[in-house]
Amino acid sequence: MKATDTTEETPALSLGWIVGGSTLANKPWDDAIRDLAIRIDEASQGVEAPLNLNVVFQVPGNMLKPEFVGVRTGSFSKARALLMVQVAVPEEVSSNPTIYLKSTIHAAIDEAARWAVKRKKPIDVSKLLYILDRA
């Protein structure tokens, strides 16, 4: 499928991740993100939002580390109404990675709302928060 092909439905909320080299230390992050991505995908079924959000986690590894801290906006596809928001994951694994990840997804949703306001197109993020709560 080409990147510009819009025949496939874009999920309202989706997760992705980049691991800067797999290690035993970052495996809990990788596992927790994979599990949460499946749950988010299931919770997103049939939900439509005015802005689709792809949250991409950058997990530090032995080869690469995120060049930023926190959350930042990435690219936007007007055709798919899809905004990517990137999240830098810390090296130290949280005692409960899933709770940490869900809180950063919430921060990414807040960032998407700020992004939309800056473009004078405020959005209702309640559907994205609904998906997150269900996951």
Secondary structure, 3 states (H helix, E strand, C coil): CCCCCCCCCCCCEEEEEEECCCCCCCHHHHHHHHHHHHHHHHHHCCCCCCCEEEEEEEECCCCCCCCCCCEEEEEEECCCCEEEEEEECCCCCCCCHHHHHHHHHHHHHHHHHHHHHHCCCCCCCHHHHHHHHHC
